[in-house]
């Protein structure tokens, strides 16, 4: 399973390199990091996805990601202020 997540990360990174505003790629990357039990990077990618979806005016997706972020913070016992 680890190899699947690693391959997915490589693809999402390519997509982001081609389009740095690709919010969905950041969200997918967050889930791949989560699959690798890499909480910090999962949260960072989800936060970037949230910011990009907000910037695009997709409020529904931004709300969905905020809920996912709450789960990630709890799962990895990380607080938002740990990133400042």
C-alpha positions in Angstrom: 0.0 0.0 0.0 2.9 2.3 0.8 4.1 2.2 -2.8 0.6 3.2 -4.1 0.6 6.3 -1.9 4.2 7.2 -2.9 3.3 6.9 -6.6 0.2 8.9 -6.1 2.3 11.7 -4.4 4.6 11.8 -7.3 1.7 12.3 -9.7 0.1 15.0 -7.5 3.4 16.8 -7.3 3.6 16.7 -11.1 0.1 18.1 -11.4 0.9 20.9 -8.9 4.1 21.7 -10.8 2.1 22.1 -14.0 -0.7 24.1 -12.2 0.2 25.5 -8.8 -3.4 26.6 -8.3 -4.7 23.0 -8.6 -6.6 22.8 -5.3 -7.8 19.3 -6.0 -4.3 18.0 -6.4 -3.3 19.5 -3.1 -6.3 17.8 -1.5 -5.5 14.5 -3.0 -1.9 14.9 -1.9 -3.1 15.5 1.6 -4.9 12.2 1.5 -1.8 10.4 0.2 0.3 11.8 2.9 -2.3 10.7 5.4 -2.2 7.2 3.9 1.6 7.3 4.7 0.9 8.4 8.2 2.6 11.8 7.5 0.4 14.0 9.5 2.3 17.3 9.2 2.5 17.2 5.4 -1.1 16.0 5.2 -2.2 19.0 7.1 0.0 21.4 5.2 -1.4 20.1 1.8 -5.0 20.3 3.1 -4.5 23.8 4.3 -3.1 24.8 0.9 -6.1 23.1 -0.8 -8.5 25.0 1.6 -6.9 28.3 0.7 -7.0 27.7 -3.0 -10.7 26.5 -2.9 -11.5 29.7 -1.0 -9.7 31.8 -3.5 -11.7 30.2 -6.3 -14.9 30.9 -4.4 -15.8 27.2 -3.8 -17.2 27.6 -0.3 -18.7 24.1 -0.1 -15.3 22.5 -0.8 -13.6 24.8 1.7 -16.1 23.8 4.4 -15.5 20.1 3.6 -11.7 20.6 3.9 -12.1 22.5 7.2 -13.9 19.4 8.6 -11.1 17.1 7.2 -8.5 19.4 8.8 -10.2 19.1 12.2 -10.0 15.3 11.8 -6.3 15.4 10.9 -5.4 17.7 13.8 -7.1 15.3 16.1 -5.7 12.2 14.5 -2.1 13.4 14.7 -2.5 15.4 17.9 -1.3 18.6 16.2 -2.7 22.0 16.9 -3.1 24.7 14.2 -0.8 27.0 16.2 2.0 24.4 15.8 2.4 25.6 12.2 3.0 29.3 13.1 
